[in-house]
Amino acid sequence: MPKNTMMKPMFLPGVEGGSKPSSFADSIRMMDSAGLEYPQIWHMFAYLPQATQHLARFTQEILRGPGPFSPGIRELIAAYTSHRNDCPF
C-alpha cells in the first residue's frame, strides 16, 4: 500500500499492495518515498506487468508516436481530460 498520504486510495488493496518486480514497481517506490504523486494505473502495471506491457506501449505510442498533434498537445489533452474526470494525471 502506498505511504503517500496525499493520494486517494484506489480501493483495490490487493492491486495496490501486490506489485511484482517491474520498472513500474520501482517507479512507485521511488515516487512514494519522495512523497510525490504518480498515475495510479502504475499499480495495475506493477500488479500484472506481463499482461499490461501492451497497454503501456500503446499509451506511449498514442502520446508520443507520429501524429497530427505534437506530443505536448496530446499530453495537454490527456491532462485536461483527466482533470475534467477528477482523475490525477
N, C-alpha and C positions, 0 to 999 in steps of 0.2 A: 504494500500500500504506500502511496507517495507520502512523503513527510511535509511537502509544501502545503501549508495551511491556507494559502491564498486561493488555491484552485478548488473548485467544487468537485466532489467525487462523481465518478461515472455511474455509481450504483451497480457496478459489476465487480464486486470484490475479488472474485476468482480470476478475472481477467487482469485487474489492476495488480494483484499480488502474485500472478502466475507467470511471470516473464521467463522465457527460455533464453539461453545465451544468444545474443544477437547485437548488432550495432544499435538497434532501437533500444534494447535494454540498457546498453551502455550510455546512450544519449539521455534516457530517462534519469538514470542515476546521476549523471553529471549535472543536468538541469535542476533536478530536485535538490542536490546537495548545495547548489549555488542559490537556491531559493527562487528560481526562475520558473515561469510558466512555460508549458510546451503543449503541442497539439495532443489531445488525449487519445486520438486514434493511434498514437505511438504504442499505447498499451495493447491494442489489438495486434499491431505488427509484432510486438515483442512476445505476445502470448502464443501466436501461431506464425512464427517467422516464415516457414516454408509455404504456408497457404496464402500469405499476404504479400509475398515478394512481387507477384504480378501487379497487385494494386499499387504498391509503392512505385514500381517502374511506370505504370500507366499514369499516375499522378504527375510524376516528374516529366514525362513526355508531353502531357497536356499543358503543363505550366511553362515548360522551357523548350519544347521542341519547335520546329518550324511552324509558322502560322501567320495569319494576317495581323495579329496584335503582338506587340513586344511582350517578353516575359514579365516586365514590370507592370504593364497594363493588366495582364492576366492575373498577376498576384493581387493587384488592387481590386479587381472584380471579385476574386475569391475572398479577400478580406472584407469587402463591403457586404457580400452575400452572407458571410459568417456573422458579421455584426448584426445584420437585419434578422438573422435567425437566433440571435442571442447566444452565439457559439464563439468561444475564444479561438482566434486564428493566429 
